[in-house]
């Protein structure tokens, strides 16, 4: 059997041993409902609040400002709609975001537009970044919310969150950031960065799937969108997933304790991988080379179709993606790459390799050896590539 090299950690990560170990007792031994008054329930309640404290410590906020959810998409929805409703009560129905947010944000905003809100979609520079000055220039008297993702899920670019947060705090506008790709990988400090609302998801930092959290700064209203019981201080009904929450807190605590060493290691692997893939003729790195997540590499190869590239790499034991896992069934090119200004025909030939600390130097060597072979094979079969090489079409990369 071909060795499998997993390089799709932006889609999901393997659970850590510490997360699994922390979760195990809550499946069979400590199985109580934390809303119950008896001892078994109260032991579960203690675990719930201990986990809340651990997550809060990692984000530098108060435990009372953390609410557990089913993941990043739910957290994004609740944060954005809460800020929008609060703004509408004050006659403010303008929202600012970027053109390359995750669809959990974009689709929520599209729905709000149908409800009478106006959304400004800031253009993203070719390096995958926006500036605080651009955010400031877009803020109006009726702006209720600015929502800008911390780090992009496809090209890995890290936005100037602290600077944007400062602008929003000075102008009295609520600032939300989707930190799903950032938490557990780079420093996140909601106080120092003037973040009002934030979303995270456990399975992006070696925790379990189906559990996440949101941070809402004390004093800001958080509206309830799942009605029922009084769980999560009345803001999110439904019996808490204690095992998942405990696993998330253990995974985040472990990841945050190793931010520096993991970041340095992954950056070294990332740079080696980028250098190797850029040797392929007519290839391009998408997004800023330095202001990006340590383990993210996103490339485009002219004359190649992304889906074929992924399938052939999979046959060689390399697990990768061409963009967000949430849109993998779409035949359209990535909206993120189009937002960076790439032509459709180039954006179709994208490859995202996202590494974790489990990857090795040998993994990178193998990827750098095999990707050029697959690219050459696909180009040799492509009539488009033939036209490019003969000068019938102009190369775009």
Secondary structure, DSSP 8 states (H G I E B T S, - for coil): ----EE-BTTT-----HHHHHHHHHHHHTS---TT--SHHHHHHHHHHHHHHHHHHHHHTS-GGGEEEESSHHHHHHHHHHHHHHHHHHTT--EEEEETT--HHHHHHHHHHHHTT-EEEEE---TTS---HHHHHHH--TTEEEEE--SB-TTT-BB--HHHHHHHHHHHT-EEEEE-TTTTTTS---TTTTT-SEEEEEGGGTTS-TT-EEEEE-TTS-----S-SS-TGGGTS-S---HHHHHHHHHHHHHHHHTHHHHHHHHHHHHHHHHHHHTTSTTEEE-S-SSSB-TTEEEEEETT--HHHHHHHHHHTTEE-BSS-GGGTT--S--HHHHHTT--HHHHTTEEEEE--TT--HHHHHHHHHHHHHHHHHHHHH-HHHHHHHHTSS----
